[in-house]
Amino acid sequence: MTTISVSIRMVDGSLSEFASDESLLRKLYALQGQGLRGKQLIHQLLSDDWGPPPLVVEIYGTSSDGKQIHVRIPYS
């Protein structure tokens, strides 16, 4: 199984990180295909219930087919 890392930098300087599987990438690509970007994309992909809101979400790793993934989503 491929592990995808997610890093979320918050406006207060805190950092949240977790690992996910490739289903997160499939959901990301589907939402981007629907035209979602920035804040709307992050809300649908991860959450809309934040204490301090994120500045940016980064998703990175290597897909099961060997492709390097690095996606940066600003919260705007």
C-alpha positions as CSV (number, residue, x, y, z in Angstrom):
1,M,0.0,0.0,0.0
2,T,1.2,3.5,-0.9
3,T,1.4,6.0,1.9
4,I,0.6,9.7,1.1
5,S,1.7,12.3,3.6
6,V,-0.4,15.4,4.4
7,S,1.1,18.5,6.1
8,I,-1.1,21.4,7.2
9,R,0.4,24.7,8.3
10,M,-1.9,26.8,10.4
11,V,-2.1,30.6,10.7
12,D,-0.9,30.4,14.3
13,G,2.3,28.7,13.3
14,S,1.3,25.2,14.3
15,L,1.7,22.2,12.1
16,S,-0.5,19.1,11.7
17,E,0.7,16.1,9.8
18,F,-0.8,12.7,9.0
19,A,-0.5,9.8,6.6
20,S,-3.2,8.6,4.3
21,D,-3.6,6.2,1.4
22,E,-4.2,6.8,-2.3
23,S,-7.9,7.2,-1.8
24,L,-7.1,10.8,-0.7
25,L,-5.4,11.4,-4.1
26,R,-8.4,10.0,-6.0
27,K,-10.7,12.3,-4.0
28,L,-8.4,15.2,-4.6
29,Y,-8.3,14.7,-8.3
30,A,-12.1,14.2,-8.5
31,L,-12.7,17.5,-6.6
32,Q,-10.2,19.4,-8.7
33,G,-12.0,18.0,-11.8
34,Q,-15.2,19.6,-10.4
35,G,-13.3,22.9,-10.4
36,L,-12.8,23.2,-6.7
37,R,-9.7,25.2,-5.6
38,G,-8.2,26.7,-2.4
39,K,-10.5,26.9,0.6
40,Q,-13.4,25.1,-1.0
41,L,-11.1,22.2,-2.1
42,I,-9.6,21.9,1.4
43,H,-13.1,21.9,3.0
44,Q,-14.3,19.1,0.8
45,L,-11.1,17.1,0.9
46,L,-10.3,17.3,4.6
47,S,-12.5,19.5,6.8
48,D,-14.2,22.8,7.3
49,D,-13.9,22.6,11.1
50,W,-10.7,24.3,12.0
51,G,-9.5,26.0,15.2
52,P,-6.9,28.2,13.7
53,P,-7.4,27.9,9.9
54,P,-4.7,26.5,7.7
55,L,-2.4,28.7,5.6
56,V,-1.5,25.8,3.2
57,V,-2.1,22.1,2.8
58,E,0.7,20.0,1.2
59,I,0.2,16.5,0.0
60,Y,3.2,14.5,-1.1
61,G,4.6,11.0,-1.6
62,T,4.9,8.4,-4.3
63,S,1.9,6.9,-6.0
64,S,1.6,3.1,-6.5
65,D,2.8,3.6,-10.1
66,G,6.0,5.3,-9.0
67,K,4.9,8.9,-9.8
68,Q,6.2,11.6,-7.4
69,I,3.3,13.6,-5.9
70,H,3.6,17.1,-4.4
71,V,0.5,19.2,-4.3
72,R,0.4,22.5,-2.6
73,I,-3.1,24.0,-1.8
74,P,-3.2,27.5,-0.4
75,Y,-6.2,28.3,1.8
76,S,-7.5,31.2,-0.1
